[in-house]
Amino acid sequence: MIFVEQADNHVKISWRALEPGIDVSQVAKHFKGGGHAAAAGADIPGALEEVEPLVLKTTKEMLGL
């Protein structure tokens, strides 16, 4: 995952699946983003310190990590 804090109080997130069979697009869709199974992204309102823990927790739960 890559988190990029934007100037207008939102965070762009990119997910990349490094292993076959992992679908990161489902995580991105959960955050109203999109993409493909191996590469997806979303744009989430809020500050990095608020968004990052939520995204990490949700990603781990959804991918069974």
N, C-alpha and C positions, 0 to 999 in steps of 0.2 A: 504494500500500500504506500501511496505517496499522498501526503497532505500538503496543500498549498493555500496558505491564508491569503485572502484577497483584501484589498483596501476597503471595500464597501461592506464589511462585516459578514462575510461568508467564506466557506472553505471548499475548495475543489479537491475531490478525492479520486484517485485512480487505483483500481485493483488490477493485478495481473496474476493469473494462475500459472504456477510453475510446474504443476503436475497435471497429467491428463486425468479427466474425470472430475475435476473441481470446476464448478460453475459459479464464477464470481458475478455474473450478470444478475443473479437472483438477489444478491446483497445490494447491488446498485439499484435495482428496481425497488427494493424496500425503502430506499432513501430517495425515491422518485427520479432515479437516474436511469441509465441504460447501457447497452453495449453487447458484447458477445461473451460466450462462456469463458474465454481465456483473457479477455480485456474489457473492462467496463469502468464507468465513472459516474460521479454524481456531484451536484453542487448543493451544499447544505448551508442554510443561514445560521449565523452565530460566530462566536469567536473560537479560535483554535482550541483553547483550553477547555471549552465546553463540548465541542464537537468530537475531538479526538477520543476521549474515553468512551463515549457512546458508540462511536463507529467501531472501535476496537472490540468492545464487548459484543455488540450485535454481530460483527463479522465472525468472531470465534464461535458464537452460539449457532449461527446459521450454517457454518461450514463444519461444525462438529469438532472443533479444535480445543 
